[in-house]
Amino acid sequence: MHQFDSLPDAAIVRVPTVMELFGISAPTVWRWTKSGHLPQPVKVMGITGWRVGDLREKLKSLRS
């Protein structure tokens, strides 16, 4: 997880990283995504993941 801070905003992370960042389970990641509580994931070469920059913005909004 310590590597998250060093990733560029354009990097893509998968469900396990999102789970750890927000302290939620995999099903909750998908529920929150569907409800709009989390940013929408993107598909890159058939792999679904979230942009680091989008997740940073969400975390920032939760802290304010």
Jmol script that loads the backbone (N, CA, C; Angstrom):
load data "model"
ATOM      1  N   MET A   1       0.812  -1.192   0.000  1.00  0.00           N
ATOM      2  CA  MET A   1       0.000   0.000   0.000  1.00  0.00           C
ATOM      3  C   MET A   1       0.858   1.261   0.000  1.00  0.00           C
ATOM      4  N   HIS A   2       2.017   1.192   0.610  1.00  0.00           N
ATOM      5  CA  HIS A   2       2.893   2.362   0.645  1.00  0.00           C
ATOM      6  C   HIS A   2       3.279   2.814  -0.759  1.00  0.00           C
ATOM      7  N   GLN A   3       3.180   1.922  -1.732  1.00  0.00           N
ATOM      8  CA  GLN A   3       3.511   2.263  -3.107  1.00  0.00           C
ATOM      9  C   GLN A   3       2.456   3.155  -3.751  1.00  0.00           C
ATOM     10  N   PHE A   4       1.233   3.159  -3.219  1.00  0.00           N
ATOM     11  CA  PHE A   4       0.144   3.945  -3.805  1.00  0.00           C
ATOM     12  C   PHE A   4       0.539   5.416  -3.919  1.00  0.00           C
ATOM     13  N   ASP A   5       1.171   5.941  -2.895  1.00  0.00           N
ATOM     14  CA  ASP A   5       1.540   7.360  -2.898  1.00  0.00           C
ATOM     15  C   ASP A   5       2.545   7.710  -3.981  1.00  0.00           C
ATOM     16  N   SER A   6       3.319   6.738  -4.421  1.00  0.00           N
ATOM     17  CA  SER A   6       4.329   7.021  -5.435  1.00  0.00           C
ATOM     18  C   SER A   6       3.837   6.766  -6.861  1.00  0.00           C
ATOM     19  N   LEU A   7       2.620   6.255  -7.010  1.00  0.00           N
ATOM     20  CA  LEU A   7       2.082   5.980  -8.343  1.00  0.00           C
ATOM     21  C   LEU A   7       1.628   7.272  -9.016  1.00  0.00           C
ATOM     22  N   PRO A   8       1.777   7.347 -10.328  1.00  0.00           N
ATOM     23  CA  PRO A   8       1.243   8.518 -11.047  1.00  0.00           C
ATOM     24  C   PRO A   8      -0.283   8.464 -11.062  1.00  0.00           C
ATOM     25  N   ASP A   9      -0.913   9.620 -11.221  1.00  0.00           N
ATOM     26  CA  ASP A   9      -2.375   9.684 -11.242  1.00  0.00           C
ATOM     27  C   ASP A   9      -2.983   8.825 -12.342  1.00  0.00           C
ATOM     28  N   ALA A  10      -2.261   8.619 -13.431  1.00  0.00           N
ATOM     29  CA  ALA A  10      -2.784   7.846 -14.557  1.00  0.00           C
ATOM     30  C   ALA A  10      -2.676   6.331 -14.347  1.00  0.00           C
ATOM     31  N   ALA A  11      -1.991   5.910 -13.301  1.00  0.00           N
ATOM     32  CA  ALA A  11      -1.837   4.470 -13.043  1.00  0.00           C
ATOM     33  C   ALA A  11      -3.193   3.846 -12.737  1.00  0.00           C
ATOM     34  N   ILE A  12      -3.293   2.554 -12.997  1.00  0.00           N
ATOM     35  CA  ILE A  12      -4.524   1.810 -12.756  1.00  0.00           C
ATOM     36  C   ILE A  12      -4.274   0.802 -11.637  1.00  0.00           C
ATOM     37  N   VAL A  13      -5.203   0.764 -10.667  1.00  0.00           N
ATOM     38  CA  VAL A  13      -5.107  -0.225  -9.585  1.00  0.00           C
ATOM     39  C   VAL A  13      -6.352  -1.097  -9.601  1.00  0.00           C
ATOM     40  N   ARG A  14      -6.212  -2.287  -9.074  1.00  0.00           N
ATOM     41  CA  ARG A  14      -7.297  -3.266  -9.098  1.00  0.00           C
ATOM     42  C   ARG A  14      -8.057  -3.280  -7.772  1.00  0.00           C
ATOM     43  N   VAL A  15      -9.046  -4.144  -7.703  1.00  0.00           N
ATOM     44  CA  VAL A  15      -9.945  -4.228  -6.550  1.00  0.00           C
ATOM     45  C   VAL A  15      -9.206  -4.357  -5.213  1.00  0.00           C
ATOM     46  N   PRO A  16      -8.190  -5.226  -5.076  1.00  0.00           N
ATOM     47  CA  PRO A  16      -7.543  -5.352  -3.759  1.00  0.00           C
ATOM     48  C   PRO A  16      -6.988  -4.026  -3.217  1.00  0.00           C
ATOM     49  N   THR A  17      -6.472  -3.200  -4.089  1.00  0.00           N
ATOM     50  CA  THR A  17      -5.955  -1.903  -3.649  1.00  0.00           C
ATOM     51  C   THR A  17      -7.086  -0.993  -3.201  1.00  0.00           C
ATOM     52  N   VAL A  18      -8.186  -0.984  -3.945  1.00  0.00           N
ATOM     53  CA  VAL A  18      -9.346  -0.165  -3.572  1.00  0.00           C
ATOM     54  C   VAL A  18      -9.894  -0.637  -2.230  1.00  0.00           C
ATOM     55  N   MET A  19      -9.944  -1.953  -2.041  1.00  0.00           N
ATOM     56  CA  MET A  19     -10.409  -2.507  -0.775  1.00  0.00           C
ATOM     57  C   MET A  19      -9.573  -1.988   0.385  1.00  0.00           C
ATOM     58  N   GLU A  20      -8.272  -2.017   0.210  1.00  0.00           N
ATOM     59  CA  GLU A  20      -7.366  -1.587   1.276  1.00  0.00           C
ATOM     60  C   GLU A  20      -7.452  -0.080   1.524  1.00  0.00           C
ATOM     61  N   LEU A  21      -7.538   0.699   0.462  1.00  0.00           N
ATOM     62  CA  LEU A  21      -7.610   2.151   0.603  1.00  0.00           C
ATOM     63  C   LEU A  21      -8.827   2.597   1.402  1.00  0.00           C
ATOM     64  N   PHE A  22      -9.964   1.947   1.136  1.00  0.00           N
ATOM     65  CA  PHE A  22     -11.214   2.378   1.752  1.00  0.00           C
ATOM     66  C   PHE A  22     -11.648   1.490   2.910  1.00  0.00           C
ATOM     67  N   GLY A  23     -10.909   0.403   3.155  1.00  0.00           N
ATOM     68  CA  GLY A  23     -11.240  -0.491   4.256  1.00  0.00           C
ATOM     69  C   GLY A  23     -12.562  -1.201   4.052  1.00  0.00           C
ATOM     70  N   ILE A  24     -12.802  -1.641   2.826  1.00  0.00           N
ATOM     71  CA  ILE A  24     -14.070  -2.292   2.486  1.00  0.00           C
ATOM     72  C   ILE A  24     -13.813  -3.621   1.794  1.00  0.00           C
ATOM     73  N   SER A  25     -14.857  -4.436   1.688  1.00  0.00           N
ATOM     74  CA  SER A  25     -14.759  -5.741   1.028  1.00  0.00           C
ATOM     75  C   SER A  25     -14.930  -5.575  -0.483  1.00  0.00           C
ATOM     76  N   ALA A  26     -14.605  -6.638  -1.214  1.00  0.00           N
ATOM     77  CA  ALA A  26     -14.764  -6.612  -2.674  1.00  0.00           C
ATOM     78  C   ALA A  26     -16.211  -6.356  -3.087  1.00  0.00           C
ATOM     79  N   PRO A  27     -17.191  -7.045  -2.469  1.00  0.00           N
ATOM     80  CA  PRO A  27     -18.574  -6.733  -2.865  1.00  0.00           C
ATOM     81  C   PRO A  27     -18.951  -5.272  -2.607  1.00  0.00           C
ATOM     82  N   THR A  28     -18.408  -4.691  -1.536  1.00  0.00           N
ATOM     83  CA  THR A  28     -18.704  -3.293  -1.235  1.00  0.00           C
ATOM     84  C   THR A  28     -18.058  -2.371  -2.269  1.00  0.00           C
ATOM     85  N   VAL A  29     -16.878  -2.725  -2.754  1.00  0.00           N
ATOM     86  CA  VAL A  29     -16.250  -1.937  -3.832  1.00  0.00           C
ATOM     87  C   VAL A  29     -17.224  -1.836  -4.996  1.00  0.00           C
ATOM     88  N   TRP A  30     -17.782  -2.968  -5.391  1.00  0.00           N
ATOM     89  CA  TRP A  30     -18.695  -2.973  -6.537  1.00  0.00           C
ATOM     90  C   TRP A  30     -20.011  -2.275  -6.216  1.00  0.00           C
ATOM     91  N   ARG A  31     -20.533  -2.419  -5.013  1.00  0.00           N
ATOM     92  CA  ARG A  31     -21.762  -1.715  -4.624  1.00  0.00           C
ATOM     93  C   ARG A  31     -21.542  -0.203  -4.639  1.00  0.00           C
ATOM     94  N   TRP A  32     -20.440   0.225  -4.037  1.00  0.00           N
ATOM     95  CA  TRP A  32     -20.140   1.656  -3.996  1.00  0.00           C
ATOM     96  C   TRP A  32     -19.919   2.212  -5.401  1.00  0.00           C
ATOM     97  N   THR A  33     -19.288   1.426  -6.263  1.00  0.00           N
ATOM     98  CA  THR A  33     -19.077   1.867  -7.635  1.00  0.00           C
ATOM     99  C   THR A  33     -20.419   2.031  -8.343  1.00  0.00           C
ATOM    100  N   LYS A  34     -21.278   1.045  -8.193  1.00  0.00           N
ATOM    101  CA  LYS A  34     -22.593   1.092  -8.834  1.00  0.00           C
ATOM    102  C   LYS A  34     -23.422   2.270  -8.336  1.00  0.00           C
ATOM    103  N   SER A  35     -23.312   2.576  -7.042  1.00  0.00           N
ATOM    104  CA  SER A  35     -24.104   3.662  -6.458  1.00  0.00           C
ATOM    105  C   SER A  35     -23.495   5.042  -6.715  1.00  0.00           C
ATOM    106  N   GLY A  36     -22.261   5.088  -7.234  1.00  0.00           N
ATOM    107  CA  GLY A  36     -21.602   6.364  -7.496  1.00  0.00           C
ATOM    108  C   GLY A  36     -20.760   6.867  -6.338  1.00  0.00           C
ATOM    109  N   HIS A  37     -20.684   6.084  -5.255  1.00  0.00           N
ATOM    110  CA  HIS A  37     -19.864   6.482  -4.111  1.00  0.00           C
ATOM    111  C   HIS A  37     -18.371   6.397  -4.441  1.00  0.00           C
ATOM    112  N   LEU A  38     -18.014   5.511  -5.362  1.00  0.00           N
ATOM    113  CA  LEU A  38     -16.637   5.405  -5.870  1.00  0.00           C
ATOM    114  C   LEU A  38     -16.642   5.782  -7.342  1.00  0.00           C
ATOM    115  N   PRO A  39     -15.491   6.247  -7.852  1.00  0.00           N
ATOM    116  CA  PRO A  39     -15.404   6.555  -9.282  1.00  0.00           C
ATOM    117  C   PRO A  39     -15.614   5.291 -10.120  1.00  0.00           C
ATOM    118  N   GLN A  40     -16.004   5.486 -11.341  1.00  0.00           N
ATOM    119  CA  GLN A  40     -16.177   4.364 -12.250  1.00  0.00           C
ATOM    120  C   GLN A  40     -14.814   3.804 -12.655  1.00  0.00           C
ATOM    121  N   PRO A  41     -14.704   2.484 -12.728  1.00  0.00           N
ATOM    122  CA  PRO A  41     -13.450   1.888 -13.188  1.00  0.00           C
ATOM    123  C   PRO A  41     -13.313   2.034 -14.695  1.00  0.00           C
ATOM    124  N   VAL A  42     -12.125   1.766 -15.168  1.00  0.00           N
ATOM    125  CA  VAL A  42     -11.847   1.774 -16.604  1.00  0.00           C
ATOM    126  C   VAL A  42     -11.361   0.388 -17.009  1.00  0.00           C
ATOM    127  N   LYS A  43     -11.499   0.070 -18.280  1.00  0.00           N
ATOM    128  CA  LYS A  43     -10.961  -1.194 -18.798  1.00  0.00           C
ATOM    129  C   LYS A  43      -9.752  -0.881 -19.661  1.00  0.00           C
ATOM    130  N   VAL A  44      -8.645  -1.512 -19.321  1.00  0.00           N
ATOM    131  CA  VAL A  44      -7.408  -1.347 -20.071  1.00  0.00           C
ATOM    132  C   VAL A  44      -6.919  -2.737 -20.439  1.00  0.00           C
ATOM    133  N   MET A  45      -6.902  -3.017 -21.720  1.00  0.00           N
ATOM    134  CA  MET A  45      -6.453  -4.324 -22.222  1.00  0.00           C
ATOM    135  C   MET A  45      -7.218  -5.464 -21.533  1.00  0.00           C
ATOM    136  N   GLY A  46      -8.511  -5.277 -21.352  1.00  0.00           N
ATOM    137  CA  GLY A  46      -9.349  -6.313 -20.774  1.00  0.00           C
ATOM    138  C   GLY A  46      -9.307  -6.405 -19.258  1.00  0.00           C
ATOM    139  N   ILE A  47      -8.561  -5.531 -18.612  1.00  0.00           N
ATOM    140  CA  ILE A  47      -8.451  -5.549 -17.151  1.00  0.00           C
ATOM    141  C   ILE A  47      -9.194  -4.334 -16.593  1.00  0.00           C
ATOM    142  N   THR A  48     -10.047  -4.582 -15.618  1.00  0.00           N
ATOM    143  CA  THR A  48     -10.808  -3.503 -14.997  1.00  0.00           C
ATOM    144  C   THR A  48     -10.057  -2.983 -13.781  1.00  0.00           C
ATOM    145  N   GLY A  49      -9.937  -1.669 -13.709  1.00  0.00           N
ATOM    146  CA  GLY A  49      -9.258  -1.049 -12.581  1.00  0.00           C
ATOM    147  C   GLY A  49      -9.655   0.405 -12.448  1.00  0.00           C
ATOM    148  N   TRP A  50      -9.142   1.031 -11.421  1.00  0.00           N
ATOM    149  CA  TRP A  50      -9.466   2.426 -11.122  1.00  0.00           C
ATOM    150  C   TRP A  50      -8.233   3.284 -11.316  1.00  0.00           C
ATOM    151  N   ARG A  51      -8.439   4.495 -11.837  1.00  0.00           N
ATOM    152  CA  ARG A  51      -7.336   5.441 -11.973  1.00  0.00           C
ATOM    153  C   ARG A  51      -6.949   5.952 -10.592  1.00  0.00           C
ATOM    154  N   VAL A  52      -5.663   5.958 -10.330  1.00  0.00           N
ATOM    155  CA  VAL A  52      -5.142   6.414  -9.044  1.00  0.00           C
ATOM    156  C   VAL A  52      -5.585   7.847  -8.764  1.00  0.00           C
ATOM    157  N   GLY A  53      -5.543   8.704  -9.763  1.00  0.00           N
ATOM    158  CA  GLY A  53      -5.948  10.096  -9.574  1.00  0.00           C
ATOM    159  C   GLY A  53      -7.398  10.222  -9.134  1.00  0.00           C
ATOM    160  N   ASP A  54      -8.281   9.405  -9.716  1.00  0.00           N
ATOM    161  CA  ASP A  54      -9.694   9.427  -9.330  1.00  0.00           C
ATOM    162  C   ASP A  54      -9.861   8.998  -7.879  1.00  0.00           C
ATOM    163  N   LEU A  55      -9.124   7.970  -7.478  1.00  0.00           N
ATOM    164  CA  LEU A  55      -9.218   7.492  -6.097  1.00  0.00           C
ATOM    165  C   LEU A  55      -8.649   8.510  -5.124  1.00  0.00           C
ATOM    166  N   ARG A  56      -7.572   9.184  -5.498  1.00  0.00           N
ATOM    167  CA  ARG A  56      -7.008  10.224  -4.632  1.00  0.00           C
ATOM    168  C   ARG A  56      -8.016  11.350  -4.417  1.00  0.00           C
ATOM    169  N   GLU A  57      -8.703  11.736  -5.472  1.00  0.00           N
ATOM    170  CA  GLU A  57      -9.716  12.785  -5.345  1.00  0.00           C
ATOM    171  C   GLU A  57     -10.838  12.348  -4.414  1.00  0.00           C
ATOM    172  N   LYS A  58     -11.270  11.102  -4.530  1.00  0.00           N
ATOM    173  CA  LYS A  58     -12.335  10.599  -3.665  1.00  0.00           C
ATOM    174  C   LYS A  58     -11.877  10.579  -2.203  1.00  0.00           C
ATOM    175  N   LEU A  59     -10.673  10.093  -1.962  1.00  0.00           N
ATOM    176  CA  LEU A  59     -10.146  10.072  -0.597  1.00  0.00           C
ATOM    177  C   LEU A  59     -10.039  11.489  -0.037  1.00  0.00           C
ATOM    178  N   LYS A  60      -9.599  12.418  -0.867  1.00  0.00           N
ATOM    179  CA  LYS A  60      -9.478  13.810  -0.445  1.00  0.00           C
ATOM    180  C   LYS A  60     -10.847  14.376  -0.067  1.00  0.00           C
ATOM    181  N   SER A  61     -11.876  14.068  -0.848  1.00  0.00           N
ATOM    182  CA  SER A  61     -13.212  14.581  -0.557  1.00  0.00           C
ATOM    183  C   SER A  61     -13.782  13.990   0.735  1.00  0.00           C
ATOM    184  N   LEU A  62     -13.398  12.769   1.055  1.00  0.00           N
ATOM    185  CA  LEU A  62     -13.876  12.134   2.267  1.00  0.00           C
ATOM    186  C   LEU A  62     -13.214  12.738   3.514  1.00  0.00           C
ATOM    187  N   ARG A  63     -12.004  13.243   3.355  1.00  0.00           N
ATOM    188  CA  ARG A  63     -11.268  13.820   4.487  1.00  0.00           C
ATOM    189  C   ARG A  63     -11.710  15.234   4.807  1.00  0.00           C
ATOM    190  N   SER A  64     -12.322  15.928   3.821  1.00  0.00           N
ATOM    191  CA  SER A  64     -12.712  17.318   4.069  1.00  0.00           C
ATOM    192  C   SER A  64     -14.064  17.446   4.704  1.00  0.00           C
TER     193      SER A  64
END
end "model"
wireframe off; spacefill off
backbone 0.3
color backbone group
